[in-house]
């Protein structure tokens, strides 16, 4: 493999794989934040029948 | 009069004479079409795709049929939705409408498994470059490792249309072979003790608002980080937003049924149309199939190894087998994990965790392709 292709491949490997991890990590954080901002409403116990 | 009869007869026999003179590749492709149809019909291997692809391949290899010449049926379908990437994107709207990202939202960290499961793409890129493929062809071949048919077609139709047929057939074939390819790799890479790790049950913790906002947030974040992949992520998330909004049930149903079905038929026929013998039967086709296999294997290896790392970091709370589900083949990969887990402990239910990882793999494959395209754009190659 010539030098240019080697450089290209390594760049894609490092930036591509790194970028994928980074993007998905950020997405994970945003999703966690969304869950905190809009939590699942706790079920209120139904009033007992008298 | 005699001359007129002769030319008339020539018209009737020219197809047969072509087949016996220079139609060798066509004969081989007719056999391949028969195999594809057999796999789809008798073996239930991705029939929705292999049947139209096989029949398109069958049609285009009947000599002198001109179906892929300008004005021919298959060429019209190709120009209508493959050369401009519309068909894979329409299929993505349907996929988005079908997928429930709830299990992923329960534990968003599972997205990282979806990243690890894309390693095969980058490994295969290096392999393709080492085998002498030009840069954009290598990228298109590598995307087979996304284990995602529409993404593979989207990238190949833009940057290596001459390789579209082998890439798309390889992508769909290996997706169908996930239950055969993955288990041996999962067994080799894990210990018996790891395979029986039970994971804590998932508690329901996602609100309807979170599920509704999820597609918008994902589109925004990935669009800002990797804008070249926005058509891919945008369409999948459009389908999911329609699903979660609940107010456009007709559009959601049309996206996941009628539109997806019609587009799948047209897409399959058009791809089959690119499988003309003289263009398809080249050594590089074999190389692409080989690299596609390597890509799926490396995805699984990376996913399971990542699972082992997470298992060690969490003190044995994560079963490494779920890492194999970090690919886009949904829900097949999750089912493989569940089946493997139950092989060693019938009471071990990994399906929900694996489904979360698998939907993460769905997003991960699109993100990986988007990131690659944006890096290529940044490097000035596209």
Interface residues (C-beta under 8 A of the other chain):
Chain A: X1 X5 X6 X8 X9 X11 X12 X13 X15 X16 X17 X19 X20 X21 X22 X23 X24 X25 X26 X27 X28 X29 X30 X31 X32 X34 X35 X38 X39 X40 X41
Chain B: X104 X105 X108 X109 X111 X112 X114 X115 X118 X119 X121 X122 X123 X125 X126 X129 X130 X135 X138 X139 X204 X205 X206 X207 X209 X210 X213 X214 X217 X218 X221 X222 X225 X226 X360 X363 X364 X367 X368 X370 X371 X372 X374 X375 X379
